[in-house]
Amino acid sequence: MVSGSHRPTKLIIDTQAISENVSQEVARLPKESELFAVVKANGYGHGAVQTALSARRGGATGFCVSLLDEGIELREAGITEPILILGVVESMYIDLIVRYELSVTAATQEWLEEAQQILAEKPLAQQLKIHIKVDTGMGRIGFTSGKSALLAVETVRSNPAMEWEGIFTHFATADAIDAEYFTKQEQMFKEIIQQLPEQPRYIHSENSAAALWHPESPGNMIRFGIAMYGLNPSGRAITETYPLKPAMQLKTKLIQVKELPQGAGVGYGKTYTVSAEKEWIGTLPIGYADGWLRHMQGFYVLVNGKKCEIIGRVCMDQCMVRLPEYVPDGTEVTLVGESQGEVITMQMVADQLSTIHYEVVCTFSQRIQREYK
Ligand SMILES: *Cc1c(COP(=O)(O)O)cnc(C)c1O
């Protein structure tokens, strides 16, 4: 997909904020612990490569992605640090995993057996680096019992074509105030770790929420995602341990400003009718194809620090706002971020859309150009 480099709609990414969020967390970690920056899904919409480079400046020593292709993207950009693929990659691609020196997640014994067979039939130049995933209560991927996880460890250790690089789990409720379920998961993981025949290079369990609020969780590496982008993993539920700096703003410019008389309609379906004698209406070059979704109708944007309601239906490429007064075409509009002391946060957008800010940042489409500061 092309991104619109010749229109004023831009996601402005503060790379310094990413570095600072990472370095604040690194400073809190025990000396022997490492921070892997989670840059899956195009760096939560911020740009995978740019985020990875910014995180590295802040002290990240490795990266996590979700797809094989995302790992390849980082390697092709010249990133040489360890990269772990958190998702399941079909075993038929293990030659690519090895070729790009990526580490992969093993979540079932069947997958390991397929991999063993492929490696036996077609020996590769280097070992396949494996992290064993333990499902301690997320119910998503991984070995669901200590016994099956330890068998997987043995399978990997006994195969010279494989390197046992890590073991990990993922918490389902690290962002919740109630820690009961979290503690259960943590306990199960601790018990498994105690039974390991040796320590792999990486043991890891913490996502951002666990890193912020459960820093004692087991491991010598953390998988730091949403907090690196400056967003509170819990939304509004728990206050941040230290101030996070949001890295993404969304800005555009008014492409047309006009005065409409009482009774005039705005947008598809004429869901908005001018009620005052006259109203100033501004059009923005952003719409639902950009991830500025139709449910944003009724929310607002900032023009010169003033709130302007989004009126009428959001179109595919454009939407309209009601302006408190005349402003010229080309005036800057803030959809997310700061304008003359007034702020719209990702959380506010998420609230409007009845979702979480993770989804908001991932929903901004490739059509919006990213600009790095
Ligand atoms: C996405 C993901 C993370 C990062 O989670 P955040 O909440 O963004 O910190 C960590 N671990 C796994 C397994 C993930 O899928």
The ligand as a Tripos MOL2 file, in Angstrom:
@<TRIPOS>MOLECULE
LIG
   15    15     1     0     0
SMALL
NO_CHARGES

@<TRIPOS>ATOM
      1 C1          2.6720   -8.5660   22.4110 C.3       1 LIG1
      2 C2          3.3790   -9.3860   23.4220 C.ar      1 LIG1
      3 C3          4.1540   -8.7810   24.4130 C.ar      1 LIG1
      4 C4          4.1940   -7.2880   24.6380 C.3       1 LIG1
      5 O1          3.0630   -6.9100   25.3870 O.3       1 LIG1
      6 P1          2.8740   -5.4100   25.8860 P.3       1 LIG1
      7 O2          1.6350   -5.4780   26.7010 O.co2     1 LIG1
      8 O3          2.6950   -4.5730   24.6670 O.co2     1 LIG1
      9 O4          4.0820   -5.0570   26.6390 O.co2     1 LIG1
     10 C5          4.9020   -9.6040   25.2330 C.ar      1 LIG1
     11 N1          4.8610  -10.9460   25.1150 N.ar      1 LIG1
     12 C6          4.0940  -11.5660   24.1920 C.ar      1 LIG1
     13 C7          4.0820  -13.0470   24.1240 C.3       1 LIG1
     14 C8          3.3130  -10.8060   23.3330 C.ar      1 LIG1
     15 O5          2.5430  -11.4200   22.4240 O.3       1 LIG1
@<TRIPOS>BOND
     1     1     2 1
     2     2     3 ar
     3     2    14 ar
     4     3     4 1
     5     3    10 ar
     6     4     5 1
     7     5     6 1
     8     6     7 2
     9     6     8 1
    10     6     9 1
    11    10    11 ar
    12    11    12 ar
    13    12    13 1
    14    12    14 ar
    15    14    15 1
@<TRIPOS>SUBSTRUCTURE
     1 LIG1         1 GROUP 0 **** ****
